[in-house]
């Protein structure tokens, strides 16, 4: 069964940094794409970044240059390094997984809260 667990959220001042981690279960195929999304209060969930099984990456325009998604290999956590955080980055951050070659993220973690004080 594919399961995802996020960690690393917290409270940080504007301009600070946080690193979020998404740990997939051992049953998660190495070919799966892992993505990060966020949802701020009163807003729809939005895409942040993703990394494919072959480690290709993609970012939302709103975070380009400030966020890096990475993983060492398919059995290690997917990290989201966030720098120069802004109050508008405040949200619950979720990681999700989808099979290679598909568009739908089928598996979701519970989320981790990121709060940026300004």
Secondary structure, DSSP 8 states (H G I E B T S, - for coil): ---EEEE--EEEETT--EEEEEEE-TTS-TT-EEEEEEE-TTS--EEEEEE-TT--EEE-TTTTTTEEEE-SSTTS-EEEEE-S--GGG-EEEEEEEE-TT-S---EE---EEEEEE-
